[in-house]
Each structure stands twice: as C-alpha cells, then as structure tokens.
Amino acid sequence: MNILDKIVNAKKLRLDELKKTFSLDEIKQKATSLENKPSSFRDSLLSSNQSIIAEIKQASPSAGIIDNNFDPERQAIHYENIGATAISVLTEEDFFLGSAEHLQKVKQKSSLPILRKDFIIHEYQIYEARILNADCILLIASILNDDQIGHFVDVARSLNLDCLMEVHDQDELNRIESIKDVIIGVNNRNLKTFEVDISLSVKLKNSYRGDNPFVAESGIKSQEDLDYLMNNGINNFLIGESLMRKNLQI
C-alpha cells in the first residue's frame, strides 16, 4: 500500500467518526444556512501577474516535521506581510499534523482567500470546509472518479466555494480539462512515490487547452525554479516547505 492509499484510508476512518457526532444532513443544513459569502480564490489568482499561494503546514510525509515552533496565526500574518496572494492551510491530521482549528485561526488573522488543503473523498468535507470559512477546496483527481469530481464541483459551487483541481499526469488533466471556472493545479510531487519534478508543470501546461488559472505545486525551492516556470508561461505557484523554512523569499 502506497502512502496515498494510507492517507485516504485514514481519512475514511476519521470521517466515519465525524458522522457519528454530526450527520451529513446536520452539517449540510449548517453550511447552507450561512449568510457570509466566501472570497473568490480564483479571481485573486487572475488579478495578479505573479500569484503565490503560500502554504501553512507543520509536517509532511516526505519532509517530516517542518516547524517545531509551529504557529499558524503567526505564519499567516507573515505571508500577508510578504505579499502572498492567497493562503493554503493543511487540515489533514494524521500525516500532515493539520487540523480544522489551524484554518479557523488563520481566517481570523488574515484577509487573504484561503484554500482548505485536504484529501476530500466525501461531500461531507465540502460542507465542513464552508463551515470553517474556507474559500476554496482541493480536489485530487487521482483519488476520485469522474462522477465524484462532477458531484463535488457542483456541491462546492452551490456553496460559493472555488475548486483547485489537482492532477499529476496527462490522463488526469484530460479528465478535468473541460470543467469551467475552476483552478488547475499540477502537483510536481508524485503522491505515490514522492518523487519531484517541476518540469511536469511545464509539460502539462504546454498541453493544456483551457483558460482556467494554472498553478504549479510542490518542489519550488528557489528563484531559479520560479524563473524557469514563469519563462514557460506559468505564473501561479503553491509553495509550502520552502516558505515555511524561509529558504525562499517572495
């Protein structure tokens, strides 16, 4: 079993426990009754010539503990001060040490649009994201079938949430390429092997025929990496570890 399968299995177990506390009907009713409107994550990317989605995460399976003095509120303020366009917050508990509370704390401290970064496998999590005041959700093509993707996008739209559609290869890009008004993200890290190749973003960008914002994710460690991607027509970047460790300035 690869690491991605382990993450998904752990998420299923956590969802089963959550549903014992709040049913799908209960969380749906709460989410749909909210009157505040999410910010447009997608528009924030479209409005900038170079957009940085700065990620807040304490750990990852590939890097281990990233910040021993992890403070999501302090990190959010730092990101806003250095000019990030948006913020991504890991809420996956078992492998990234994230939590819903981290997102809520960041939302209280930052006016930037926020992506809930998690492994969404059920619509329950989308209603939960709305309650947490996220502005965008992550949908990973490799763990979802086409029917799930279509349904989850519809649910997100009904809640005024944007969707970052994450792909890892040409086949996955082909599956989601025709979906309108979303964000396309290419994860340069293979979530099954953890190998990283930032040229993957360039390869898939060159084959992409749509007009959605296109984001390069993972493996961006230097200004040279940013220059390489920008010289190949990519100007939206999701950067986590390098910013958390302050190895990269933006």
N, C-alpha and C positions, 0 to 999 in steps of 0.2 A: 504493500500500500504506500503510495507516494504522499508527500506532505500535504498536498492539496486535498486529497481524499480524507486525510486525518482531520484537517481543518473543517471540512464540510460535515463529517460525521460528528465532531464535537459540537458544531453549530446546531445540528438536528437535535442532539440531546438537550442543549440549553433551551431551544425553542419548545420542546415538549414540557419542560419545567415551567417556562413562562406562561404557557397556555393554561396551566393548572391554576395560576394566580389571576390572570386576565384572559378571558376568552377572545377569540378573533372578533366576535360581534361587539364585545365591550370596547376593545381597542379601536375598532373601526368607527364606532359611534363617537368616541372621544376625539379621534383625529379629524373626522369630518365636521365636527361641531366647532372647531377652532376658527376664530374670526380673523386673526392676523394672517397676512399673506407673506409667503416666503420671498426672499430676494431672488432675482434672476441670475443664477450662477452662469448660465450660458451667455447672457448678454454681457456679463462682466468680462468674459474672455474675448468676445467680439469687439469690445470697446477699446482694446489695448493692442498696440503693435508688438508687445512682448509681455506675455502673461505668465506669472509664476503662481502655481497652486502650491503653497508651502504646507508641508505635511507635519502633523504633530503625532508622534508615536514614541512609545517608551522602549519598545523592543521589536524584534522580528525574528523569524526562524533562521534567517541567513546571517544576521548580524549579532544576535543575542541582545543583551541589554545595551541600549544606545545611550541612555542618560540616567545615571544613578541618582541625580537630583531632579528628577522629572517634575515639572510644574507646568501643566498645560496652559494655565492662565498667563503666566509669565512669557511662555513661548508665543502665545497668540499676540500679546502686546508687542513683542519683539518683531514678529513677522509683519504686523501692520506698520510698525515704525520704519522698517527697511523697504517698504513698498510692495509687498506681496499683493497680488490681485485677488486671491481667494485663499481659503484655508481648507485643508483636508484633515479630518480627525479620525484616527483608528478607534473603532469601538469593539473590535474582536478581542475577546477576553483571554482565551487560552493560549494563543500562540504569539499575540502581539501585546498582551497585557493592557489592552484598551478597555474602555467602559463607556456606557452611555453618559455617565457623570462627567467624563472629560469633555464631551461635546457640549453639554449644558454649561459647564464652566467657561468654555471658550466663547460660547454665544453671548454670555453675559459681559465679556470683556472686549469683544471685537465687533465691529460693524461690517466686516467683510463677509461675503457669501461663504457658506460652509458646506463641504461635502461630507456626508457620512460614509466613511470607508469601512466596509464590512463585507461579509460573504453572504449576500442575500439569496435565500433559497425558497422563501415563502412570502406571500403578500403581507403577512403579519408584520414583518420587519419594515415594510414601507410605511404602514400606518404608524409604527413606532417611531420611525425617522421623522415623520411630520410632528408627532407629539414632542419630540426632542428639539424641535425648531431647526432641523436641518433644512438646507435649501436645495440639496442635490443628493442623489443616491448613486452608488456604484452597482452596476450590473455586469457580472463577469460571464462572458459568453461560454467559456469552457465548462462551467458548472450548471448551465441552464439549457433547456431545449428551446426550440423556436416558439412553441406555444407559451412557455413560461415567459420568455422575453417579451412577446407581444402583450401578454396579460399584465406583466409588471410595469411596462411602459405606460399602459392605459391607466393603471392604478395610480402611478406617480403623477400623471397628467391631471387626473381628477383631483389631486391634492395640491396642484401647482408646484410640484417638485420637478426639477430637472434631472436628467439621467446621463451619467457618464458610462458609456458602453465600452467595456474593456475587452480587447482582443489580443491574441498572441501569435496569430498566423493568418495567412491569406484566406483559408477556409472560413475562419471565424469572422473576418472582415466581410467576406461575401455574404454571410448570413445576416449581418445587421446593417449593411451598407445603404439599403433603401429606406431605413427608418428616418423620418424627418424630425427636425427640431430637437436633436439630441447632441451630445458631445461624443466624439470618437476618441478613445484612449488606447494607445499601444503600450502594453507593459513589456519593456525590454528584458524583464526577468521572467524566465520560464518558471512558472509556479510549481512545476512538477520536478524540475531538476535544479532550479535556482541559478542556472547559467544566465549570464547577462551579455547582451549585445545591442548597443544603442543604434547600430545600423539597421536593426529591424524596423524601427520607426520610419526611417528614410525609405526603406524598401516598400513598406505598406502605404506610406504617404504617396509615393510615386504611382501606386496602382489605384489609389482612392479616387473615385469619380464624383463623390458627393460634395456638398457645400457646408457640411457641419464643421464646427471647430474641431481641430485635430490636435491631440495632446500626446507628447512623448512622456512616458512614465518610467521611472526607475533607471538606475545606473548613471545618472548625470552627476558627475563629480567635480567638474572643472569648467572654467570659462571656455576652454578649448572645446569641450563637449557641447556647450551651448552654441558656440560659433559654428561648429560642424552641423548641428541640427538646423540653425537659422539659415545657413547657407544652402540648405536643402529644402527650404520652404516651410519649416516648422517653427512656429513662434509661441506655442503654448507648452508649458512644462510642469509636470508634477514632480516635485523634489522633496525628499524626506530626510534620509540619513545624512546627506552632506550638509544640509542646513541645520539639522539638529546638533550635529557635531561642530558646526561653524567652520567647516572645511571649504565652504563655497560662499562667496559674497554675491548679493544681487543688488 
